[in-house]
C-alpha cells in the first residue's frame, strides 16, 4: 500500500525546501525526497561557500589576516564540513524539515504514472501516492562534449572549486558567467595564476555592458588573464609545463592550468525521473511549464528547471508559489522583475530591461547613467563602477536598473520593487535616499530622468 500525501516533492534544494515549508504551513501532508544533500547546491557547493571565499579573498587582497588555510577552514565551517569530515553534514536541513512536519526520505525518486512516485534506496523501495507532485531537482554543471581531450582529465565544476582545500598550481576557467568571474577573482587574489576563457565578447555577458567592463577591469587588476571571444577546442592532459594541462584555444593560442574549472552553463537532471509516465516531454533537457508552473495534471516544476532564469532567490519564490498553487490557491508567479547579482569586487546587480531590449519591444526607452567613481560614495570607497537606469518615456516608469558598485545587491531592491509595481517616476524622484550611499546615486538618476522627461 502506498503512503498518501498532499504534496510529494522531488528535490530538497532551495525550491523544494521552500515548497515543503509553505505546504506544511497550510496543514498539508508533505513528503520531500532527495538522493544526496538536503539543502541542495546553494548551502554546500554554490552560494554559501563561494561567498565565504569571496569575503576571505577580499580581506586578503587588502592586506588583512585571511591566508588560504584560514579561508579554507572558514569555508568548511560555513558548509558544515570541518576536518576530518570530507562530505558536508546536512542534518540541520533534515532536522528542520522534520520539525516542520515534513516526511524526509533519502533515495532516488521516479514518477510512476499520475499521482504516484517510487523511491528507491539501498534498503528499500517505497511507493508514495500524491495529490500533487513537485519536481525541484535543480541543475548541475554542464560538461561540454565538443572539447577534444576533456574526457581524459577530471575537470573541476563548482563543487571542486568551492570546496578545494589546497590551492592549485594554476587554473584555467572555461566560462565567464557568475561562477566563472567569482571563482577567478578568489583564486587570483590568493596568488594562483588564473586564465579566464569566454566565447563571448565580454565577461558576464548577460549583464549590462558597463557592468561587464567594470568586472573585466577588476579581474585584470587582480591578475586574471582574461581571454574573450575564444573557446577551448582541445585539451592535452598534463601536456604543459610542470605537468599542467595544455588547453588549445580557437584563436590558436594555448593556455595552461593544473586544474580546469568548467563554468559554461547548467544542465537540468530531468532524465530518469519518469516524466514520460505523466505525458511530459523533455525537450533537449528542458520542460515547459504553464503560467502556474504546471507541466502535467497535478505535476509542477520549480527552481532551475522552471526558468526563466536560475537564481536561488527565484527558486525559493517559485517553490512557495508552486506549493500554494498545488494546494488550490488561485495565484500565479510574477516573473516581471527578477534581480540578478554577482558578488565580485565590485559587485554587480541588475533587474529588468536594458535600453536596447526595451527598444526592440517597441518601447520609447532612454538610459541615464552615473559614473560611480566620481560619486560621493565612490570617492569614499575608492571604487569604480556605474549606476544605470532605463526609463519608459511615455509611461514614466522604470524599466530596468543596473549597478556595478559596493552594495549593488542591496541597492537593487528598490529598483526591483519599482519595476514590479510600476511606481511612477515622479514618486521615485521624490523619494529621500540616505547619503552617501549607492542607492542615493540611484535616487539621483531618478530625479535626473524625471527632469529630462518633463
C-alpha positions in Angstrom: 0.0 0.0 0.0 1.3 3.5 -0.9 1.5 6.2 1.7 -0.6 9.1 0.6 0.5 12.8 0.7 -1.0 16.1 -0.4 2.4 17.0 -1.9 5.4 14.9 -2.8 8.5 17.0 -3.6 11.4 15.6 -5.6 14.5 17.5 -4.8 15.4 19.2 -1.4 17.2 22.2 -2.6 16.0 25.8 -2.1 12.9 25.4 -4.2 11.9 22.0 -2.7 12.5 23.2 0.9 10.6 26.4 0.4 7.7 24.4 -1.0 7.8 22.0 1.9 7.6 24.7 4.5 4.9 26.6 2.6 2.8 23.4 2.3 3.3 22.4 5.9 2.3 25.9 7.0 -1.0 25.3 5.3 -1.6 22.0 7.0 -0.7 19.7 4.1 0.8 16.3 4.4 4.2 16.6 2.7 7.0 14.2 1.7 10.3 15.5 0.4 12.8 13.3 -1.4 16.5 13.8 -2.3 19.2 11.3 -3.3 22.0 13.5 -2.0 22.3 16.6 0.3 19.2 18.1 1.8 19.6 21.8 1.2 20.8 21.3 -2.3 23.8 23.1 -4.0 23.4 26.6 -2.5 24.5 25.9 1.1 27.1 23.3 0.2 28.6 23.8 -3.3 27.5 27.2 -4.5 26.1 30.3 -2.8 27.5 30.0 0.7 31.0 28.6 0.1 31.6 30.9 -2.9 30.6 34.0 -0.9 32.6 32.9 2.1 35.7 32.6 -0.2 35.0 35.9 -1.9 34.9 37.6 1.5 38.1 36.0 2.6 39.8 36.8 -0.7 38.7 40.5 -0.4 40.2 40.8 3.1 43.4 39.0 2.0 43.7 41.4 -1.1 43.5 44.4 1.3 46.4 43.0 3.4 44.2 41.6 6.1 44.8 38.4 8.1 43.0 35.9 5.9 45.5 33.4 4.4 44.3 30.5 2.4 44.3 27.9 5.3 42.1 30.2 7.3 39.8 30.8 4.3 39.5 27.1 3.7 38.7 26.4 7.3 36.1 29.3 7.3 34.5 27.9 4.1 34.4 24.4 5.7 32.7 25.7 8.8 30.2 27.5 6.5 29.3 24.3 4.7 29.4 22.1 7.8 32.4 20.1 6.6 35.1 20.7 9.3 38.0 18.4 9.2 38.4 15.4 9.2 35.0 15.3 7.5 35.1 15.4 3.7 31.4 15.4 3.0 29.1 18.2 4.3 26.7 17.4 7.1 23.1 18.2 6.0 21.4 17.1 9.3 20.5 20.6 10.1 18.3 20.8 7.0 16.9 17.3 7.7 16.1 18.2 11.3 14.4 21.5 10.3 12.2 19.8 7.7 11.4 17.0 10.2 10.5 19.5 12.9 8.2 21.3 10.4 6.3 18.0 10.0 7.5 17.0 6.5 8.4 13.4 5.9 12.0 13.3 4.8 13.0 10.5 2.5 16.5 9.9 1.2 16.6 8.0 -2.1 16.1 8.1 -5.9 12.6 9.2 -6.8 10.8 8.5 -10.1 7.3 9.2 -11.2 5.3 6.1 -12.0 2.2 7.4 -13.6 -0.3 10.1 -12.4 -0.2 10.6 -8.7 2.5 8.0 -8.0 6.2 8.3 -7.0 8.5 5.4 -6.4 11.5 6.0 -4.2 14.4 3.5 -4.2 17.3 3.4 -1.7 19.9 0.8 -0.8 17.5 -0.6 1.8 14.0 -0.5 0.3 11.6 0.6 -2.5 8.8 2.7 -1.3 5.6 3.8 -3.2 4.1 7.2 -2.5 0.7 8.4 -3.6 0.4 12.1 -4.2 -2.4 14.5 -4.8 0.3 16.8 -6.3 3.9 16.3 -7.3 6.6 19.0 -7.5 9.8 18.5 -9.5 12.5 20.7 -7.9 15.7 18.9 -8.9 17.9 22.0 -9.5 20.8 21.9 -12.1 24.3 20.5 -12.4 27.4 22.0 -14.2 27.3 21.3 -17.9 30.0 19.1 -19.2 30.6 20.1 -22.8 31.0 17.4 -25.4 32.9 19.5 -28.1 36.3 19.8 -26.4 38.7 17.2 -27.6 40.5 15.5 -24.7 38.2 16.7 -21.9 37.3 13.1 -21.2 41.0 12.4 -20.4 41.1 14.6 -17.3 39.0 15.2 -14.2 37.9 18.8 -14.6 36.6 20.9 -11.7 33.0 22.0 -11.5 31.6 24.5 -9.0 31.7 21.7 -6.4 35.5 21.2 -6.6 36.2 25.0 -6.9 34.1 25.9 -3.9 35.4 23.0 -1.7 39.1 22.9 -2.6 41.3 22.6 0.5 44.6 23.1 -1.4 45.3 25.9 -3.9 46.0 24.6 -7.4 49.3 25.5 -9.0 47.4 27.3 -11.8 43.8 27.4 -13.0 42.0 27.8 -16.3 38.3 28.8 -16.0 36.1 28.0 -19.0 33.1 30.3 -18.9 32.8 33.8 -17.7 29.3 33.9 -16.2 28.8 34.5 -12.4 30.6 31.3 -11.3 33.5 31.9 -13.7 34.1 35.5 -12.6 33.6 34.9 -8.9 36.0 31.9 -8.7 38.5 33.6 -11.0 38.7 36.5 -8.5 39.0 34.2 -5.5 41.9 32.2 -6.8 43.7 35.1 -8.4 43.6 37.0 -5.2 45.3 34.1 -3.5 48.1 34.2 -6.0 47.0 31.4 -8.3 47.9 32.1 -12.0 44.4 32.2 -13.4 43.2 32.3 -17.0 39.5 33.1 -17.7 38.3 32.0 -21.2 34.9 33.1 -22.6 33.5 32.6 -26.1 31.6 35.9 -25.7 33.0 39.3 -26.4 32.8 40.3 -22.7 32.7 38.7 -19.3 29.3 38.1 -17.6 27.7 38.7 -21.0 24.1 38.7 -19.8 24.8 41.7 -17.5 24.9 45.4 -18.6 27.9 46.1 -20.8 29.1 48.7 -18.2 29.0 46.1 -15.5 30.9 43.7 -17.7 33.6 46.4 -18.3 33.9 47.0 -14.6 34.3 43.3 -13.9 36.8 42.9 -16.7 38.9 45.8 -15.3 38.7 44.4 -11.7 39.7 40.9 -12.8 42.7 42.1 -14.8 43.7 44.3 -11.8 43.7 41.2 -9.7 46.0 39.4 -12.2 43.4 37.3 -14.1 44.4 36.7 -17.7 41.1 37.4 -19.4 40.6 35.9 -22.9 37.3 36.8 -24.5 35.9 35.9 -27.9 37.6 32.5 -27.9 36.8 29.0 -26.8 38.7 25.8 -25.8 39.0 23.4 -28.6 41.4 20.7 -27.3 42.9 19.7 -24.0 46.3 17.9 -23.8 46.3 16.2 -20.4 49.4 17.1 -18.5 50.9 18.5 -21.7 52.1 21.7 -20.3 54.9 22.8 -18.0 55.2 21.2 -14.6 52.5 18.7 -15.6 49.8 21.3 -16.1 47.1 20.7 -18.7 47.5 22.4 -22.0 44.3 24.0 -23.4 44.3 24.9 -27.0 42.0 27.9 -27.9 40.1 28.7 -31.1 42.4 31.7 -31.8 45.5 29.4 -32.0 46.8 30.3 -28.5 47.5 27.8 -25.8 47.0 28.3 -22.1 47.9 26.1 -19.2 46.3 25.1 -15.9 46.9 22.5 -13.3 43.1 22.5 -12.9 40.4 23.3 -15.3 37.1 24.7 -14.0 34.0 24.2 -16.2 31.6 27.1 -15.8 30.0 27.0 -19.2 26.4 26.6 -18.1 23.9 24.4 -16.1 22.1 21.2 -17.1 18.8 20.1 -15.6 18.8 16.5 -14.4 15.4 15.6 -15.8 16.2 12.3 -17.3 15.3 9.1 -15.4 12.6 10.9 -13.4 9.8 9.1 -15.2 8.2 12.3 -16.6 7.1 10.4 -19.6 4.7 8.4 -17.4 2.7 11.5 -16.9 2.9 12.7 -20.5 5.7 15.2 -20.1 8.2 15.6 -23.0 11.7 16.7 -22.1 12.7 19.0 -25.0 16.5 19.0 -25.1 16.8 18.9 -21.4 14.0 21.5 -20.8 10.4 21.3 -19.8 7.8 24.0 -20.5 5.6 24.9 -17.5 2.4 26.9 -17.9 1.8 30.2 -16.1 1.1 28.2 -12.9 4.3 26.2 -13.0 2.4 23.1 -14.1 3.8 20.6 -16.6 1.0 18.0 -16.3 -2.1 17.5 -14.4 -1.1 17.5 -10.7 2.6 17.9 -11.6 4.5 21.1 -11.1 8.1 22.3 -11.5 10.1 25.0 -9.6 13.6 26.3 -9.4 16.2 26.0 -12.1 14.3 23.7 -14.5 11.3 26.0 -14.4 13.1 29.1 -15.8 13.1 31.8 -16.9 16.4 32.3 -15.0 18.4 30.4 -12.5 18.8 32.1 -9.1 18.4 30.9 -5.5 16.0 33.7 -4.7 13.9 32.8 -7.7 13.9 29.1 -6.7 12.6 30.0 -3.2 9.9 32.2 -4.7 8.8 29.5 -7.2 8.8 26.8 -4.6 6.5 28.7 -2.4 4.3 29.6 -5.3 4.1 26.0 -6.6 3.1 24.7 -3.2 0.3 27.3 -2.9 -0.9 26.5 -6.4 -0.7 22.7 -5.9 -2.9 23.1 -2.8 -5.6 25.0 -4.6 -4.8 28.7 -4.3 -5.6 30.9 -7.2 -2.2 32.6 -7.7 0.4 32.9 -10.4 4.1 33.6 -10.2 5.2 37.1 -11.4 8.5 36.9 -13.3 8.5 40.6 -14.4 11.2 41.7 -12.0 13.8 39.1 -11.3 17.0 40.5 -9.8 20.5 39.1 -10.6 23.8 39.7 -8.8 27.4 38.7 -8.8 29.5 39.1 -5.6 32.8 40.0 -7.0 34.6 43.3 -6.1 33.0 45.4 -7.3 29.7 43.5 -7.1 27.1 43.9 -9.8 23.4 43.7 -9.8 20.5 44.3 -12.2 16.8 43.9 -12.9 14.5 44.5 -15.9 15.3 45.5 -19.4 18.4 47.1 -20.9 17.7 50.0 -23.2 18.2 48.0 -26.4 15.9 45.3 -25.2 13.2 47.8 -24.3 13.5 49.5 -27.7 13.3 46.1 -29.5 10.0 45.7 -27.8 8.8 48.9 -29.3 9.1 51.0 -26.1 10.3 54.6 -26.1 13.1 53.9 -23.7 16.1 56.0 -22.7 19.0 55.5 -20.3 20.6 57.6 -17.6 23.9 56.6 -16.1 26.2 57.8 -13.3 30.0 57.2 -13.1 30.3 55.7 -9.7 34.0 56.7 -9.3 33.0 60.4 -9.3 30.1 60.0 -6.9 30.4 60.7 -3.2 30.3 57.0 -2.1 32.6 56.2 -5.0 35.2 58.7 -3.6 34.8 57.3 -0.1 35.1 53.6 -1.2 37.7 54.4 -3.9 35.6 52.3 -6.2 35.0 52.5 -9.9 31.7 51.3 -11.5 28.4 52.7 -12.6 24.7 53.1 -11.8 22.4 53.0 -14.8 18.6 53.2 -15.2 16.3 52.6 -18.2 13.1 54.6 -18.3 9.9 54.3 -20.4 9.5 57.9 -21.7 5.8 57.7 -22.3 4.7 55.7 -19.3 7.2 57.5 -17.0 8.1 54.3 -15.2 11.3 52.4 -14.6 12.1 49.5 -17.0 15.4 48.4 -15.6 18.4 49.3 -13.4 22.0 48.0 -13.4 24.7 48.6 -10.9 28.4 47.8 -10.5 29.4 49.3 -7.2 29.6 48.5 -3.5 26.3 47.4 -2.1 24.9 46.7 -5.5 22.8 43.7 -4.5 21.2 45.6 -1.7 20.6 48.8 -3.6 18.9 47.0 -6.5 16.0 46.1 -4.2 14.3 49.5 -4.7 14.5 49.1 -8.4 13.1 45.6 -8.2 10.0 47.0 -6.4 9.7 49.9 -8.8 9.8 47.6 -11.9 7.4 45.1 -10.4 4.8 47.6 -9.2 5.3 50.3 -12.0 6.0 53.0 -9.4 5.7 56.4 -11.2 9.0 58.0 -12.0 7.9 61.2 -10.2 7.4 59.2 -7.0 10.9 57.6 -7.3 12.4 61.0 -7.9 10.6 62.4 -4.8 11.9 59.6 -2.5 14.6 60.5 0.0 17.7 58.3 0.0 20.4 58.2 2.7 23.7 59.9 1.8 26.3 58.9 0.9 25.2 55.5 -0.5 24.9 53.6 -3.7 21.1 53.9 -3.5 21.5 57.7 -3.2 23.2 57.6 -6.6 20.3 55.6 -7.9 17.9 58.2 -6.5 19.8 61.0 -8.2 19.3 59.3 -11.5 15.5 59.0 -10.8 15.5 62.8 -10.4 17.6 63.4 -13.5 15.3 61.2 -15.6 12.2 62.9 -14.3 13.5 66.3 -15.2 14.6 65.1 -18.7 11.1 63.7 -19.2 9.2 66.8 -18.2 
